[in-house]
Amino acid sequence: MPGDFNPHDIERIYQGRFAEGALVELLSTGRDAFQKIFDAVKIARRFICLEFYIYRNDETGLELASLLKQKVREGVKVYILYDHFGSFGTPRSFWQDLKASGVLVGASYGFKITTPLKYAHRDHRKLIIVDGETVFTGGLNIANEYSGFHLRKNRPWRDTGVILKGPVALSILESFRKSWKIWGRGGALPGEHSVSHSFLKGLSGRHAALRFPGSPGIEAGKTIASVQTGPDPLVINPLMAAAYGAPSGPVAADPGTGFTGGGTVPDAMNVSTGPGSYMAGAASEIGAGASENGPLQVMPIFAGSGKGRRRLRRLLYFSMNRARKTIYVSTAYFAPSWRMLEILEAAAHRGVDTRLLLQGATDAPVVRYAAMSCYKRLLESGVRIFHYMGQVLHAKTYVFDGKWSIVGSANLDFQSLRWNDEGNVGILDAGFGNSLGRLFEEDLGRSEEITLTKWKARPFSSKVKEKVFSVFRTRF
């Protein structure tokens, strides 16, 4: 039934936890996003984790590779996971050069002649984690068409991403660690490195507790380390040791500050000075453009298994059914299931302003024609459909009632929701929702609305292609 969005219901439906105290920055252009990514990588001190569907060896990919090799020479651990299918055109020599430079490289879902059907699975995530403190995720891959840095005639594709700082970075790091255990090629897992405790120096109270925001195997809010700001040592309990490979028990303190300079508690761990109170570690370091409302509630929505994809679908169904006012969806590839179509139709029928922003210019015409096969029934139900004109639309964003938002790599199509490993974050905040909603409205200003009258008058050749490719709609 329609109703308000609240953390309890969202957590119950998704079976996940919100991390409080996150700072979120919305990125809406490729140049801006990549500049901030490069800036974050340049100041990395301990480790950098990258997980991408597409990593090309064009100017953008080479520039980032050069920077990563420089960080390795500075003693920073660098991990790269790329999808075998998505990055198929990137030559083996590129990866071998990175490996020779000390970068740890793994390929996800490589083709095996013994299990060819598994090649339908994709690691579709777009993820960078720096020092367990800063996270980038969204729809941008590593290639010129996304960054726009080296395009001479065309503008970069229209995409959206976010930069996160705070406790949520550790939950997302756990997702990367799981992928690395499966596909990685040697090396200590990310997070098993010494980090500083500089973020603790500002604590005003004598006693504080470090709490983990929640991830598989760790109960949210569990005290994993007790800190005393006097001469007593930092104590890391076995729960922390199990999560991060850290030694349990006391860690010698630095007499000058009261904190160890080489323990294993990540900087981004949130600090609680009382029951239910949180603040983000190293939060003041986030750049301009961060949320004006301060730390937010953010939920990692990372699907890497059949169960995880079912949870993602269940969350999208719930969000569409719960919406009372607006549903704004931007998706590059649209091939919904029959159930998803029915839910969108039901939302429009009950008076929810339901809008879909889809590709005009497309890099996947077959998928587009398959999507068009369901336009008529959506338009007749009151769903409004827009084609983004000019640049290729590649964003994947969802805004419900201007309050509950999802940003990441998952399209509203069969491939994303049934086959792919996807990386998204859910943000429960009216201020962020309004910002994403305004961006959606700006995109509509660059789009063409597809009305029912206009749709009925489309060329006969288009109708034939829709009919042909509709057979494959539940494959894309």
C-alpha positions in Angstrom: 0.0 0.0 0.0 1.2 3.6 -0.7 2.7 5.3 2.3 5.7 7.2 3.6 9.3 6.0 3.2 11.1 5.2 6.5 14.3 3.5 7.4 12.7 0.6 9.2 10.5 -0.5 6.3 13.3 -0.1 3.7 15.7 -2.2 5.9 13.1 -4.8 6.4 12.3 -5.2 2.7 15.9 -5.2 1.6 17.3 -7.0 4.6 20.1 -4.5 4.8 21.2 -1.7 7.0 21.6 2.0 6.6 24.9 3.5 7.5 24.4 6.8 9.2 26.8 9.7 9.1 27.7 9.6 5.4 28.5 12.6 3.3 27.2 12.5 -0.2 28.2 14.5 -3.3 26.2 14.2 -6.5 28.1 14.1 -9.7 26.3 14.8 -12.9 29.0 15.3 -15.6 31.7 13.0 -16.7 34.5 15.7 -16.6 33.5 16.7 -13.1 33.3 13.1 -11.9 36.6 12.0 -13.4 38.4 15.0 -12.1 37.3 14.2 -8.6 38.2 10.6 -9.0 41.7 11.5 -10.1 42.0 13.9 -7.2 41.0 11.3 -4.7 43.4 8.7 -6.2 46.2 11.1 -6.1 46.0 11.5 -2.3 45.5 7.8 -1.5 47.8 6.7 1.3 47.1 3.0 1.8 45.0 1.2 -0.9 42.9 1.8 -3.9 40.2 -0.7 -5.1 38.7 -0.5 -8.6 35.9 -2.6 -9.9 34.6 -1.8 -13.4 32.5 -3.3 -16.2 34.4 -1.5 -18.9 38.0 -0.3 -18.6 39.4 0.8 -22.0 43.0 1.4 -22.9 42.1 4.8 -24.5 43.4 8.1 -23.3 41.3 8.1 -20.1 42.2 4.6 -19.2 45.9 5.2 -19.9 45.9 8.4 -17.8 44.3 6.6 -14.9 46.7 3.6 -15.3 49.7 5.9 -15.2 48.4 7.4 -12.0 47.8 4.0 -10.4 51.3 2.9 -11.3 52.7 6.0 -9.6 50.7 5.2 -6.5 52.2 1.7 -6.4 55.7 3.2 -6.5 54.6 5.3 -3.5 53.8 2.2 -1.6 50.0 2.2 -2.1 48.3 -1.2 -2.7 46.2 -1.1 -5.9 43.5 -3.6 -6.9 41.6 -3.8 -10.2 38.7 -6.1 -11.0 37.4 -5.8 -14.6 34.6 -7.7 -16.3 35.9 -10.1 -18.9 33.1 -9.4 -21.4 32.7 -5.7 -20.8 36.5 -5.1 -21.2 36.9 -7.7 -23.9 38.4 -5.1 -26.3 41.2 -4.1 -23.9 44.3 -5.9 -24.9 46.1 -8.4 -22.6 49.3 -6.3 -22.9 47.6 -3.5 -21.1 46.8 -5.7 -18.1 50.2 -7.3 -18.2 51.9 -3.9 -18.0 49.8 -3.0 -14.9 50.7 -6.3 -13.3 54.4 -5.8 -14.1 54.1 -2.4 -12.3 52.8 -4.0 -9.1 49.0 -3.5 -9.7 47.0 -6.5 -8.6 44.6 -7.4 -11.4 41.7 -9.8 -11.7 39.0 -10.5 -14.3 35.4 -11.3 -13.4 33.3 -14.0 -15.1 35.9 -15.1 -17.6 34.7 -17.4 -20.4 35.0 -21.2 -19.7 34.3 -23.7 -22.4 32.9 -26.1 -19.8 30.3 -23.6 -18.5 29.5 -21.3 -21.5 26.1 -20.3 -20.1 27.8 -18.6 -17.1 29.3 -16.1 -19.5 25.9 -14.4 -19.5 26.7 -13.1 -16.0 28.4 -9.7 -15.9 30.2 -7.7 -13.2 28.4 -4.5 -14.1 29.7 -2.4 -11.1 31.5 0.9 -11.4 33.4 1.3 -8.1 36.4 3.0 -6.7 37.3 2.8 -3.0 40.2 4.9 -1.6 41.7 4.0 1.8 38.3 2.7 3.0 37.3 6.3 3.4 36.1 7.6 0.0 33.9 5.8 -2.4 32.8 6.6 -6.0 30.0 4.6 -7.6 27.5 5.3 -10.3 27.1 4.6 -14.0 30.5 5.8 -15.4 33.0 3.3 -16.8 36.7 4.1 -17.5 36.6 5.3 -21.1 36.7 8.5 -23.1 32.9 8.5 -23.8 32.3 8.7 -20.0 35.1 11.2 -19.0 34.8 13.5 -22.0 38.5 14.5 -21.4 39.7 13.5 -24.9 36.6 13.9 -27.0 37.2 16.5 -29.8 33.7 16.6 -31.5 31.2 14.9 -29.2 30.2 15.6 -25.7 30.6 12.9 -23.1 27.7 10.6 -22.4 25.1 11.8 -19.8 25.7 9.9 -16.6 25.4 10.2 -12.9 27.5 9.1 -9.9 28.1 9.9 -6.3 31.1 10.3 -4.0 30.6 9.0 -0.5 32.6 9.6 2.7 31.9 8.1 6.1 30.9 4.7 7.6 29.2 3.5 4.4 32.7 3.2 2.8 33.5 0.2 5.0 30.3 -1.7 4.1 31.1 -1.2 0.4 34.7 -2.3 1.0 33.3 -5.5 2.3 31.5 -6.0 -1.0 34.7 -5.5 -2.9 36.5 -7.9 -0.6 34.0 -10.6 -1.5 34.5 -10.1 -5.2 38.3 -10.1 -4.8 38.2 -13.4 -2.9 36.4 -14.9 -6.0 38.2 -13.2 -8.9 41.3 -11.6 -7.5 44.8 -12.8 -8.3 46.8 -12.9 -5.1 47.8 -10.2 -2.7 46.5 -9.3 0.7 42.8 -8.4 0.7 41.9 -4.7 0.9 41.4 -3.6 4.4 44.3 -5.7 5.8 46.6 -2.7 6.0 47.6 -0.4 8.8 45.7 2.9 8.9 46.0 6.0 11.0 43.8 7.1 13.8 43.9 10.8 13.0 40.1 11.0 12.9 39.9 10.1 16.6 42.1 13.1 17.7 39.1 15.4 17.7 37.0 13.5 20.2 36.0 15.7 23.1 35.0 12.9 25.5 37.3 10.6 27.3 35.5 7.5 26.2 34.1 6.7 22.8 33.1 3.6 20.9 33.7 2.6 17.3 30.6 1.1 15.7 30.2 -0.7 12.4 27.2 0.4 10.2 26.3 -3.1 9.3 27.3 -5.7 6.8 26.9 -9.4 6.4 28.3 -11.2 9.5 28.5 -8.0 11.6 25.5 -6.7 13.5 24.9 -3.0 13.0 25.8 -1.0 16.0 28.1 -3.6 17.5 31.0 -2.0 19.5 34.1 -3.3 17.8 36.7 -1.2 19.5 36.8 0.9 22.6 38.8 4.0 22.7 40.1 6.0 25.6 41.5 9.4 24.9 43.9 9.3 27.8 47.0 7.1 28.1 45.2 3.8 28.0 45.5 1.7 24.8 43.1 1.3 21.9 41.4 -2.1 22.3 40.3 -4.1 19.2 38.0 -7.0 20.0 37.7 -10.3 18.1 34.7 -9.0 16.0 37.0 -6.4 14.5 39.7 -9.0 14.0 37.3 -11.3 12.2 36.1 -8.5 9.9 39.5 -6.9 9.0 42.1 -9.4 9.8 43.2 -7.2 12.7 44.9 -8.5 15.9 42.5 -8.5 18.8 43.4 -7.1 22.1 45.3 -3.9 23.1 47.3 -1.8 20.7 50.1 0.4 22.0 49.2 4.0 22.2 51.2 7.0 20.9 52.2 8.9 24.1 51.8 12.2 22.3 48.2 11.7 21.2 46.8 8.8 23.2 46.3 6.9 20.0 48.3 4.3 18.0 49.8 5.5 14.8 49.7 2.1 13.1 46.6 0.1 14.1 44.1 -1.4 11.8 40.9 0.5 12.5 39.9 2.2 9.2 39.6 6.0 9.4 36.1 6.0 8.0 34.7 4.1 10.9 32.0 6.1 12.5 32.4 7.3 16.1 29.6 7.1 18.6 29.8 9.1 21.8 26.5 7.8 23.1 23.7 5.4 22.2 22.3 6.1 18.8 24.6 9.0 18.0 26.9 9.0 15.0 29.3 11.2 13.3 31.4 10.6 10.1 35.1 10.0 10.4 37.2 12.4 8.3 33.9 14.0 7.2 35.3 17.5 7.1 37.7 16.6 4.3 34.9 16.2 1.7 35.0 18.7 -1.1 32.6 21.4 -2.3 29.3 20.2 -3.5 28.6 17.9 -0.6 25.1 17.7 0.9 24.1 20.9 2.6 22.1 18.9 5.1 25.2 17.3 6.6 25.6 13.5 7.1 22.9 11.3 5.6 21.5 7.8 5.8 23.0 5.7 3.0 22.3 2.0 2.3 24.7 0.0 0.1 22.7 -2.0 -2.4 25.2 -4.3 -3.9 23.9 -7.4 -5.7 26.4 -10.2 -6.4 24.3 -13.4 -6.3 20.8 -14.6 -7.2 19.7 -13.8 -3.6 21.1 -10.3 -3.8 19.4 -9.7 -7.1 16.1 -10.9 -5.7 16.5 -8.4 -2.8 17.2 -5.6 -5.3 14.1 -6.4 -7.3 12.1 -6.6 -4.1 13.3 -3.2 -3.1 12.4 -1.7 -6.4 8.9 -3.2 -6.3 8.4 -1.9 -2.8 9.6 1.6 -3.7 7.3 1.8 -6.7 4.3 0.5 -4.8 5.0 2.7 -1.8 5.3 6.0 -3.8 2.4 8.4 -3.4 3.5 11.4 -5.4 6.3 10.8 -7.9 8.4 8.1 -9.5 11.3 9.5 -11.6 13.4 6.9 -13.3 16.5 7.5 -15.6 17.7 4.3 -17.1 19.9 3.7 -20.1 18.4 0.3 -20.9 14.8 -0.5 -20.3 13.5 -4.0 -20.7 11.1 -4.6 -17.8 9.5 -7.8 -16.7 5.7 -8.2 -16.9 5.5 -7.7 -13.1 7.5 -4.4 -13.3 5.2 -3.2 -16.1 2.2 -3.9 -14.0 3.6 -2.1 -11.0 4.5 1.0 -13.1 0.9 0.9 -14.6 -0.6 0.6 -11.2 1.4 3.6 -9.9 0.1 5.8 -12.7 -3.5 4.6 -12.2 -3.4 5.6 -8.6 -2.3 9.1 -9.5 1.5 8.9 -9.0 3.4 11.1 -11.5 5.4 8.3 -13.1 8.1 9.4 -15.6 10.7 7.3 -17.5 13.7 9.0 -19.0 15.2 6.7 -21.6 17.7 6.8 -24.4 17.1 8.8 -27.6 20.4 8.4 -29.2 21.4 4.8 -28.3 24.5 2.6 -28.3 22.2 -0.5 -28.2 19.5 -0.3 -30.8 18.3 -3.9 -30.3 17.6 -3.3 -26.6 15.9 0.0 -27.5 13.4 -1.7 -29.9 12.7 -4.4 -27.4 11.8 -1.7 -24.9 9.6 0.1 -27.3 7.4 -3.0 -27.6 5.8 -2.1 -24.2 5.5 1.7 -24.7 1.8 1.6 -25.8 0.5 -0.1 -22.7 2.6 2.2 -20.5 1.4 5.4 -22.3 -2.2 4.2 -22.1 -1.9 3.7 -18.4 -0.6 7.3 -17.9 3.1 6.7 -17.6 5.0 9.5 -19.2 8.0 8.5 -21.4 10.8 10.8 -22.5 13.7 10.3 -24.9 16.9 12.1 -24.0 18.2 13.9 -27.1 21.8 14.5 -28.1 24.2 12.7 -25.9 23.8 9.0 -25.1 22.0 8.7 -21.8 23.8 6.2 -19.5 22.5 7.2 -16.0 20.7 4.8 -13.7 18.8 6.8 -11.0 15.5 6.4 -9.2 13.7 9.0 -7.1 10.6 8.2 -5.2 8.5 11.0 -3.7 11.5 13.3 -3.7 12.8 11.5 -0.6 14.1 8.0 -1.3 16.7 7.8 -4.0 18.8 5.0 -5.6 21.9 5.8 -7.7 24.3 3.3 -9.2 24.9 0.8 -12.0 21.6 -1.1 -12.2 19.3 -0.5 -15.3 15.6 -1.3 -15.3 16.2 -4.3 -17.5 16.3 -8.1 -17.3 20.1 -8.3 -17.6 20.7 -6.0 -14.6 18.0 -7.5 -12.4 18.5 -11.2 -13.2 22.1 -11.7 -14.3 24.5 -8.9 -13.3 26.5 -8.1 -10.3 25.4 -4.5 -9.6 26.5 -1.7 -7.3 24.1 1.0 -6.0 23.4 3.1 -3.0 20.1 4.1 -1.5 19.9 7.6 0.1 17.0 8.5 2.4 17.0 12.3 2.4 14.6 14.9 1.1 17.4 17.4 0.3 19.4 14.8 -1.8 16.1 13.6 -3.4 15.2 17.2 -4.4 18.7 17.7 -5.9 18.4 14.5 -7.9 14.8 15.5 -8.9 16.0 18.9 -10.1 18.7 17.1 -12.2 16.0 14.9 -13.6 13.9 17.9 -14.5 16.9 19.5 -16.2 17.3 16.4 -18.3 13.7 16.5 -19.3 14.4 19.9 -20.7 16.8 18.2 -23.1 14.4 15.5 -24.0 11.4 14.7 -26.3 8.2 13.5 -24.7 6.7 10.5 -26.4 2.9 11.0 -26.3 0.4 8.3 -27.2 -0.7 10.2 -30.3 2.9 10.6 -31.5 3.6 7.0 -30.7 0.7 5.7 -32.8 2.0 7.7 -35.7 5.5 6.1 -35.7 6.8 4.5 -38.9 5.7 1.0 -39.9 9.4 -0.1 -40.0 9.7 0.7 -36.3 6.7 -1.4 -35.4 8.2 -4.3 -37.3 11.5 -4.0 -35.4 9.7 -3.8 -32.1 7.7 -6.9 -32.8 10.8 -8.8 -33.8 13.0 -7.8 -30.9 10.2 -8.0 -28.3 10.9 -11.8 -28.3 14.2 -11.0 -26.6 13.0 -8.4 -24.1 13.4 -10.7 -21.1 17.0 -11.5 -22.2 18.4 -8.0 -22.2 
